[in-house]
């Protein structure tokens, strides 16, 4: 009989326990006191949700006195830890500087003037709406960067977040296999947890981050689930609905209207008309070989040197060699292959320096083939 009773215990309070709970109740275990401290010190939690957690904690304390404390503790503790980790009122201040944003985009991305202009236009609209006291994000479509791999979709989203001085987090949509990945799963299920959106909010620690939904066209490869995932995305991306977004695990409305969502895709072929209506498409062009040379020399190479541990002057490349470094990978629309090539060169140079064979390495036409990856 005891075993049957334990299985039917639910996380929600019973009718008898729905009276107001005194948070000053004396707990018999230190773990319960720690949970109470988290509840008391978390700012901005809605009153109804606060009462729910208090009742759950009071019920857990009652169960502890009866000796069945461990049955529910993990589930309730995990739920309370999640709720108290969500930023209910913490937010960052936007830095709306059009000139500064233009300079930052020039520093981080070569060429792509059309894309930069579109981003600056988007930011200009935010600035004007902010002056009128309006929520610019709620009245603006969501940006969708479309382009082949390696053309800078993710880095452009990162630069936008940096320009606004907002926290940034990426959600890989290619891993979303069902709607529960976005919405979470009810806490009544064992090992349940919140969905990717709430997890992203928790990770940044603010309620107004920039969230990149990366490769949105690859969401849900399972038959029959694509429409469910797209329906959830429509709510998440629609400011007329996402101010009351309900994650199944949290089971309480959370306001996403301050989140700046940015999407990326390799193509738009699998996206429904309904979701495309919510997106503003910005096409990312492929790089020419001439652009790749500039990017490789002025953007990628300095980063490779920094990540490889090489000091200034320990690895140099003759200017005339950059077309030869880029050209073998001209089929690549982006710059990832160039990055891998330069990484390989840097690692070989680092090995020679560490072994004492050289104090510095200078790449010339004569030794380039030796340092290029085979």
Secondary structure, 3 states (H helix, E strand, C coil): CHHHHHHCCCCCCCCHHHCCCCCCCCCCCHHHHHHHHHHHHCCCCCHHHHHHHHHHHHHHHHHHHHCCHHHHHHHHHHHHHHHHHCCCCCCCCCCCCHHHHHHHHHHHCCCCHHHHHHHHHHHHHHHHHHHCCCCHHHHCCEEEEECCCCCCHHHHHHHHHHHHCCCEEEEEHHHCCCCHHHHCCCCCCCCCCCCHHHHHHHHHCCCCCEEEEECHHHCCCCCCCHHHHHHHHHHHHCCCCHHHEECCCCCCEECCCCCEEEEEECCCCCCCHHHHCCEEEEECCCCCHHHHHHHHHHHHHHHHHHHHCCCCCCEEECHHHHHHHHHCCCCCCCCHHHHHHHHHHHHHHHHHHHCCCCCCEEECCCCHHHHCCC
